[in-house]
Amino acid sequence: MLQILNTALVALRRNVARSLLTMLGIVIGIAAVITMMEIGGGASKQIASSISNMGSNVIMVRSSATQRAGVAAAAGSGITLTGADCDAIRENCPSVSAATPKVRGTSVQAIRGPYNCQPGRVDSGSVDVFDVGEWSVEDGAPFTDRDVSASATVCVIGRTVAEALFPDGASPVGERIRLNNTIFTVCGVLKPKGANLMGEDQNDMVIVPWTTMRNRLARSGGVASAGGGSSSHSRGDRYAASSVSLYPARDATQTANYLMPIRFDNVDSIQCKAASAAEVDAAMEEIRALLRARHRLREGAEDDFVLHNMSEMLDALTSTSTLMTSLLLIVALISLVVGGVGIMNIMLVSVTERTREIGLRMAVGARGGNILVQFLVESLLLCVAGGVLGIAAGRVCSMVVSAWKGWPVAPSAAAIAMSVAVSATIGVAFGFYPAWRASRLNPIDALRYE
């Protein structure tokens, strides 16, 4: 075998330029495979990191869609969830470690003296909102259960808001700012995070108690509507209940077509955090069973709420990234096939050029199997050498793309091993026919070949 290997190297060195050009197709194909695999792996890791920053193991509970006079409203337009539902989930679901009500906020203008800004997001929740969203307060302290119960005008702000309202570098803790027409006291500043999946700055935000959001910041004092604003679904949301009946009782048709909930602590959604990633499914089942019991839904009746978890979003985004990477890999594999065809062509030319050499070797005792192995080794050497150069070129390309575009890349040992295996397979597959053809030559005809 060592002698065959040495003979193959001598044959390849006879025409170095032709050997390098023959390997070029393999080099380009392997480099494309490595680059795409590393960029795709980096994208998947970035998606997983973004999901983690949004809150790992998070389960979202939303109201289901409703119908008014036979017309379907948007998803989440139902008014079925309350703050009491959130408390029940926290107390009665063992697989849930934290839960917080959510009331959608409106856009606000944050003002402090001559400085002002418009936070990109106004969030709300109970004290568990920091645990569910994996937020930590680096300056000051989060608001308390007492603040939530009292609808206190306190808030926790992100670093971007703090820098906009306090450009002099003073500590915002204990200072007062105005959100629209309400004065709030800053009780803490959030530890900075990166951008979310949509590229939005997660530090450009304000968090307030959900009761404060509902009673003081919502435009009409009611729960935010599906369109992003607020709507009062019942006069009881704003005015005290009266024992005097001002309107006639509604009949059954009106009651079915125009729901008027009597709860006054409705929330838009509830965010829950499972104790661990392995308990997400169990937590969802516990939440579903509890809410069905609390909402008195009969067996067989549809849920009046919808459950989602971040793993579904992660799977969807990862599958999209994987699909795009697979499509690009198909293009790269096509270039590998083209490179393999080039190797087959050159090996056929080499067999033709070395016909007399093949006849001479057979005349002195070489068998067809020896000739077959010799040309297979030559083809294999070309492909493996091209694969090694392609791996190096692919690593360089991925590093250049990362430095130029700022895209994350993830080196993959599996991709490198696969590239070596693919290049060796191509060498054997596309070199077999020329080698077999050389091994089938007649020694006398080969010696007489001009």
C-alpha positions as CSV (number, residue, x, y, z in Angstrom):
1,M,0.0,0.0,0.0
2,L,2.9,2.4,0.7
3,Q,4.3,1.7,-2.7
4,I,0.9,2.4,-4.3
5,L,0.6,5.6,-2.3
6,N,4.0,6.8,-3.4
7,T,3.2,5.9,-7.0
8,A,-0.1,8.0,-6.8
9,L,1.8,11.0,-5.3
10,V,4.4,10.8,-8.1
11,A,1.6,10.7,-10.7
12,L,-0.2,13.7,-9.2
13,R,3.1,15.7,-9.0
14,R,3.6,15.3,-12.7
15,N,1.1,18.0,-13.4
16,V,0.6,20.1,-10.3
17,A,-1.5,22.8,-12.0
18,R,-3.9,20.3,-13.3
19,S,-4.2,18.6,-10.0
20,L,-4.9,21.9,-8.2
21,L,-7.6,22.9,-10.8
22,T,-9.1,19.5,-10.4
23,M,-9.4,20.0,-6.6
24,L,-10.9,23.4,-7.0
25,G,-14.5,22.2,-7.3
26,I,-14.1,20.1,-4.1
27,V,-12.5,23.1,-2.3
28,I,-15.4,25.4,-3.2
29,G,-18.0,22.9,-2.3
30,I,-16.5,21.9,1.1
31,A,-15.9,25.6,1.9
32,A,-19.5,26.4,1.2
33,V,-20.7,23.5,3.4
34,I,-18.5,24.6,6.3
35,T,-19.5,28.3,6.0
36,M,-23.2,27.5,5.8
37,M,-23.1,25.1,8.7
38,E,-21.2,27.5,10.9
39,I,-23.5,30.5,10.1
40,G,-26.6,28.3,10.5
41,G,-25.3,27.0,13.9
42,G,-24.6,30.6,15.0
43,A,-28.1,31.7,14.0
44,S,-29.7,28.8,16.0
45,K,-27.7,29.7,19.1
46,Q,-28.6,33.3,18.8
47,I,-32.3,32.4,18.5
48,A,-32.0,30.2,21.6
49,S,-30.3,33.0,23.5
50,S,-32.9,35.5,22.5
51,I,-35.7,33.1,23.7
52,S,-33.8,32.7,27.0
53,N,-33.6,36.4,27.4
54,M,-37.3,36.7,27.0
55,G,-37.8,34.3,29.8
56,S,-37.0,30.6,29.7
57,N,-39.7,28.0,30.3
58,V,-42.3,30.7,29.9
59,I,-46.0,29.7,29.3
60,M,-48.4,32.4,28.0
61,V,-52.1,32.1,28.9
62,R,-54.3,34.3,26.8
63,S,-58.0,34.8,26.5
64,S,-59.6,33.1,23.4
65,A,-61.3,34.9,20.6
66,T,-64.9,36.0,21.0
67,Q,-67.8,36.5,18.6
68,R,-70.2,39.5,18.7
69,A,-73.4,39.0,16.7
70,G,-71.8,36.2,14.7
71,V,-68.6,38.2,13.8
72,A,-65.3,36.7,15.1
73,A,-63.1,39.1,16.9
74,A,-59.3,39.0,17.0
75,A,-57.4,36.4,19.1
76,G,-57.2,37.4,22.7
77,S,-60.3,39.6,22.5
78,G,-62.2,37.5,25.1
79,I,-62.4,38.8,28.7
80,T,-61.9,35.6,30.6
81,L,-58.8,35.9,32.7
82,T,-58.5,37.6,36.1
83,G,-55.9,38.4,38.6
84,A,-57.5,35.7,40.8
85,D,-56.8,33.2,38.1
86,C,-53.1,34.1,38.3
87,D,-53.1,33.7,42.1
88,A,-54.7,30.3,41.8
89,I,-52.2,29.1,39.2
90,R,-49.3,30.3,41.5
91,E,-50.7,28.5,44.5
92,N,-52.2,25.3,43.0
93,C,-49.9,24.3,40.2
94,P,-46.8,22.5,41.5
95,S,-44.9,22.7,38.2
96,V,-45.3,26.5,38.0
97,S,-42.6,28.4,39.9
98,A,-43.9,32.0,39.2
99,A,-46.9,33.6,37.5
100,T,-47.8,37.2,36.8
101,P,-50.8,39.0,35.3
102,K,-50.3,41.2,32.3
103,V,-52.2,44.2,31.2
104,R,-51.2,45.6,27.8
105,G,-49.8,49.1,28.1
106,T,-50.2,52.2,25.9
107,S,-47.4,54.4,24.6
108,V,-46.3,56.9,27.2
109,Q,-44.1,59.9,27.3
110,A,-41.6,59.8,30.2
111,I,-40.6,63.2,31.4
112,R,-38.1,64.5,34.0
113,G,-37.5,68.2,34.1
114,P,-36.2,69.2,30.7
115,Y,-35.5,65.6,29.6
116,N,-38.0,63.3,28.0
117,C,-38.2,60.1,26.0
118,Q,-40.8,57.6,24.8
119,P,-40.0,54.2,26.1
120,G,-40.2,51.5,23.5
121,R,-42.3,49.3,25.8
122,V,-44.3,49.7,29.0
123,D,-44.7,46.3,30.7
124,S,-46.7,45.4,33.8
125,G,-47.1,42.6,36.2
126,S,-46.9,41.4,39.8
127,V,-43.6,41.0,41.7
128,D,-43.2,37.7,39.8
129,V,-42.7,39.6,36.5
130,F,-39.0,39.9,37.3
131,D,-38.6,36.2,37.8
132,V,-40.7,35.2,34.8
133,G,-38.9,37.6,32.5
134,E,-35.5,36.9,34.0
135,W,-35.0,40.5,34.9
136,S,-32.7,41.6,37.6
137,V,-32.5,45.0,39.3
138,E,-28.9,46.3,39.5
139,D,-29.7,49.6,41.2
140,G,-32.5,50.0,43.8
141,A,-35.2,47.3,44.3
142,P,-38.2,46.0,42.5
143,F,-41.7,47.0,43.6
144,T,-43.4,44.9,46.3
145,D,-46.7,43.1,46.7
146,R,-48.0,46.0,48.7
147,D,-47.3,48.3,45.8
148,V,-49.3,46.0,43.6
149,S,-52.2,45.8,46.0
150,A,-52.3,49.6,46.4
151,S,-51.9,50.4,42.7
152,A,-48.9,52.4,43.8
153,T,-47.3,54.8,41.3
154,V,-43.9,53.2,41.3
155,C,-41.9,51.9,38.4
156,V,-38.7,50.1,37.4
157,I,-36.9,51.5,34.3
158,G,-34.4,50.1,31.9
159,R,-30.9,51.4,31.3
160,T,-31.8,53.2,28.1
161,V,-34.6,55.1,29.8
162,A,-32.4,55.9,32.7
163,E,-29.7,57.3,30.4
164,A,-32.2,59.4,28.5
165,L,-33.9,60.9,31.7
166,F,-30.7,61.1,33.8
167,P,-27.9,62.2,31.4
168,D,-26.0,63.7,34.2
169,G,-25.3,60.3,35.6
170,A,-27.3,60.8,38.8
171,S,-29.0,57.7,40.3
172,P,-32.6,57.4,39.2
173,V,-33.6,55.5,42.4
174,G,-36.0,57.6,44.5
175,E,-36.5,60.2,41.8
176,R,-39.8,61.1,40.3
177,I,-40.7,61.0,36.7
178,R,-43.9,61.7,34.9
179,L,-45.5,59.0,32.7
180,N,-48.1,60.9,30.6
181,N,-50.1,62.7,33.3
182,T,-49.1,60.6,36.3
183,I,-46.1,61.1,38.6
184,F,-44.2,57.9,39.3
185,T,-41.3,57.2,41.7
186,V,-38.4,55.2,40.3
187,C,-37.7,52.3,42.7
188,G,-35.1,50.5,40.6
189,V,-33.1,50.2,37.4
190,L,-32.9,47.0,35.4
191,K,-29.7,45.2,34.6
192,P,-29.0,45.7,30.9
193,K,-30.0,43.0,28.3
194,G,-29.4,42.7,24.6
195,A,-31.9,43.0,21.8
196,N,-34.8,40.7,21.5
197,L,-35.8,38.5,18.5
198,M,-37.2,41.5,16.7
199,G,-34.0,43.5,17.2
200,E,-35.7,45.8,19.7
201,D,-33.8,47.3,22.6
202,Q,-34.9,45.4,25.8
203,N,-33.4,48.1,27.9
204,D,-35.8,50.7,26.5
205,M,-38.7,49.8,28.8
206,V,-40.6,50.7,32.0
207,I,-42.2,48.1,34.3
208,V,-45.1,49.1,36.6
209,P,-47.5,47.1,38.8
210,W,-50.3,45.6,36.7
211,T,-52.9,47.2,38.9
212,T,-51.3,50.6,38.3
213,M,-51.3,50.0,34.6
214,R,-55.0,49.1,34.6
215,N,-56.2,51.8,36.9
216,R,-53.9,54.7,36.0
217,L,-52.2,54.4,32.7
218,A,-54.8,52.7,30.5
219,R,-56.7,55.3,28.5
220,S,-60.1,54.6,29.8
221,G,-59.4,52.7,32.9
222,G,-60.2,49.3,31.4
223,V,-58.3,46.4,30.0
224,A,-56.3,47.0,26.8
225,S,-58.2,45.9,23.7
226,A,-56.8,43.6,21.1
227,G,-56.0,46.5,18.8
228,G,-53.4,47.8,21.3
229,G,-55.5,50.5,23.0
230,S,-57.9,50.2,25.9
231,S,-61.6,49.6,26.1
232,S,-64.1,49.6,28.9
233,H,-66.2,46.6,28.5
234,S,-68.6,47.5,31.3
235,R,-69.6,50.7,33.0
236,G,-68.8,48.9,36.2
237,D,-65.1,49.1,35.2
238,R,-65.2,52.8,35.9
239,Y,-68.2,53.5,38.0
240,A,-69.3,51.9,41.3
241,A,-72.0,49.3,41.1
242,S,-75.5,50.6,41.8
243,S,-78.5,48.8,43.3
244,V,-80.8,50.8,41.0
245,S,-81.6,49.0,37.7
246,L,-81.2,51.7,35.0
247,Y,-81.7,49.4,32.0
248,P,-84.1,46.6,31.1
249,A,-82.8,43.1,31.4
250,R,-81.4,41.6,28.3
251,D,-83.0,38.6,26.6
252,A,-81.1,35.3,25.8
253,T,-80.2,36.4,22.3
254,Q,-78.6,39.6,23.5
255,T,-76.8,37.9,26.2
256,A,-75.3,35.3,23.7
257,N,-74.3,37.9,21.1
258,Y,-73.1,40.7,23.4
259,L,-71.1,39.5,26.3
260,M,-70.8,41.8,29.2
261,P,-68.4,40.4,31.8
262,I,-69.0,41.4,35.4
263,R,-65.5,40.9,36.6
264,F,-63.6,44.1,37.4
265,D,-60.1,42.6,37.7
266,N,-59.8,41.3,34.2
267,V,-56.3,41.0,32.7
268,D,-55.1,40.6,29.1
269,S,-52.9,37.6,29.8
270,I,-51.0,35.6,32.4
271,Q,-47.4,34.7,32.1
272,C,-46.2,31.6,33.9
273,K,-42.8,30.1,34.4
274,A,-42.3,26.4,34.7
275,A,-40.0,25.1,37.4
276,S,-37.8,23.5,34.7
277,A,-37.8,22.9,31.0
278,A,-38.8,19.3,31.6
279,E,-41.9,20.4,33.4
280,V,-43.3,22.7,30.8
281,D,-45.8,20.2,29.5
282,A,-46.8,19.2,33.0
283,A,-47.3,22.8,33.9
284,M,-49.5,23.5,30.9
285,E,-51.7,20.5,31.7
286,E,-52.0,21.7,35.3
287,I,-52.9,25.2,34.2
288,R,-55.5,24.0,31.7
289,A,-57.2,21.8,34.3
290,L,-57.2,24.5,36.9
291,L,-58.6,27.2,34.6
292,R,-61.3,24.9,33.2
293,A,-62.4,24.2,36.7
294,R,-62.4,27.9,37.8
295,H,-64.2,29.0,34.6
296,R,-66.8,26.2,35.1
297,L,-66.4,24.7,31.6
298,R,-68.3,21.6,31.0
299,E,-66.6,18.4,29.8
300,G,-66.3,18.6,26.0
301,A,-66.6,22.4,25.9
302,E,-63.9,24.4,24.3
303,D,-61.3,26.2,26.4
304,D,-62.0,30.0,26.8
305,F,-58.3,30.5,26.9
306,V,-55.2,29.7,24.9
307,L,-51.9,28.3,26.1
308,H,-48.5,29.0,24.4
309,N,-45.0,28.3,25.4
310,M,-41.6,29.6,24.3
311,S,-40.5,26.2,23.2
312,E,-43.1,26.4,20.4
313,M,-41.6,29.7,19.2
314,L,-38.1,28.3,19.5
315,D,-39.0,25.3,17.5
316,A,-40.7,27.4,14.8
317,L,-37.7,29.8,14.5
318,T,-35.2,27.0,14.6
319,S,-37.0,25.1,12.0
320,T,-37.0,28.1,9.7
321,S,-33.3,28.6,10.3
322,T,-32.7,24.9,9.6
323,L,-34.7,25.1,6.4
324,M,-32.7,28.0,5.1
325,T,-29.4,26.3,6.0
326,S,-30.6,23.1,4.3
327,L,-31.4,24.9,1.1
328,L,-28.0,26.5,1.1
329,L,-26.4,23.2,1.8
330,I,-28.2,21.7,-1.2
331,V,-26.5,24.4,-3.4
332,A,-23.2,23.6,-1.8
333,L,-23.7,19.8,-2.4
334,I,-24.4,20.5,-6.1
335,S,-21.0,22.2,-6.4
336,L,-19.5,19.1,-4.8
337,V,-21.1,16.9,-7.4
338,V,-19.8,19.2,-10.1
339,G,-16.3,18.9,-8.5
340,G,-16.7,15.1,-8.5
341,V,-17.6,15.1,-12.2
342,G,-14.4,17.1,-12.8
343,I,-12.3,14.6,-11.0
344,M,-13.8,11.7,-13.0
345,N,-13.1,13.6,-16.2
346,I,-9.4,14.2,-15.2
347,M,-9.0,10.6,-14.1
348,L,-10.3,9.3,-17.4
349,V,-7.8,11.6,-19.2
350,S,-5.1,10.3,-16.9
351,V,-6.0,6.7,-17.7
352,T,-5.7,7.5,-21.4
353,E,-2.4,9.2,-21.0
354,R,-0.9,6.4,-19.0
355,T,-2.2,3.4,-21.0
356,R,1.4,2.2,-21.9
357,E,2.4,2.5,-18.2
358,I,-0.6,0.4,-17.2
359,G,0.3,-2.2,-19.8
360,L,3.9,-2.3,-18.6
361,R,2.8,-2.8,-15.0
362,M,0.5,-5.6,-16.0
363,A,3.3,-7.2,-18.1
364,V,5.6,-7.4,-15.0
365,G,2.9,-9.0,-12.8
366,A,0.5,-6.4,-11.6
367,R,-3.1,-7.6,-11.4
368,G,-6.3,-5.7,-12.3
369,G,-6.9,-5.2,-8.6
370,N,-3.6,-3.4,-8.1
371,I,-4.3,-1.0,-11.0
372,L,-7.8,-0.4,-9.6
373,V,-6.4,0.5,-6.1
374,Q,-3.7,2.7,-7.6
375,F,-6.2,5.0,-9.5
376,L,-8.7,4.9,-6.6
377,V,-5.9,6.1,-4.3
378,E,-5.1,8.9,-6.7
379,S,-8.7,10.0,-6.8
380,L,-9.0,9.7,-3.0
381,L,-5.9,11.9,-2.5
382,L,-7.3,14.6,-4.8
383,C,-10.6,14.7,-2.9
384,V,-9.2,14.5,0.6
385,A,-6.6,17.2,-0.2
386,G,-9.4,19.3,-1.6
387,G,-11.5,18.7,1.5
388,V,-8.7,19.8,3.8
389,L,-8.2,23.0,1.8
390,G,-12.0,23.5,1.7
391,I,-12.3,23.2,5.5
392,A,-9.6,25.9,5.9
393,A,-11.2,28.1,3.3
394,G,-14.7,27.6,4.9
395,R,-13.4,28.6,8.4
396,V,-11.7,31.7,6.9
397,C,-14.9,32.6,5.1
398,S,-17.1,32.2,8.2
399,M,-14.7,34.4,10.2
400,V,-14.7,37.1,7.5
401,V,-18.6,37.1,7.3
402,S,-18.7,37.3,11.1
403,A,-16.3,40.2,11.2
404,W,-17.9,42.0,8.3
405,K,-21.6,41.6,9.0
406,G,-21.5,40.9,12.7
407,W,-23.3,37.6,12.3
408,P,-22.6,34.9,15.0
409,V,-20.9,31.7,13.8
410,A,-20.5,28.4,15.7
411,P,-17.6,26.1,14.7
412,S,-18.9,22.6,14.2
413,A,-16.7,19.5,14.6
414,A,-19.5,17.5,13.1
415,A,-19.5,19.6,9.9
416,I,-15.7,19.2,9.6
417,A,-16.0,15.4,10.1
418,M,-18.8,15.3,7.6
419,S,-16.8,17.3,5.0
420,V,-13.9,14.9,5.2
421,A,-16.3,11.9,4.9
422,V,-18.1,13.5,1.9
423,S,-14.9,14.4,0.1
424,A,-13.6,10.8,0.6
425,T,-16.9,9.4,-0.6
426,I,-16.8,11.6,-3.7
427,G,-13.2,10.4,-4.4
428,V,-14.2,6.8,-4.3
429,A,-17.5,7.2,-6.1
430,F,-16.3,9.3,-9.0
431,G,-12.9,7.7,-9.2
432,F,-14.2,4.2,-9.4
433,Y,-15.2,4.1,-13.0
434,P,-11.8,5.4,-14.4
435,A,-10.0,3.0,-12.1
436,W,-12.2,0.1,-13.1
437,R,-11.7,1.0,-16.8
438,A,-7.9,1.1,-16.2
439,S,-8.0,-2.3,-14.5
440,R,-9.9,-3.9,-17.4
441,L,-7.3,-3.0,-20.1
442,N,-5.6,-5.7,-22.1
443,P,-1.8,-5.7,-21.4
444,I,-0.9,-6.4,-25.1
445,D,-3.3,-3.6,-26.4
446,A,-2.0,-1.3,-23.7
447,L,1.6,-1.8,-24.6
448,R,0.9,-1.2,-28.3
449,Y,-1.1,2.0,-27.5
450,E,0.4,5.1,-29.0
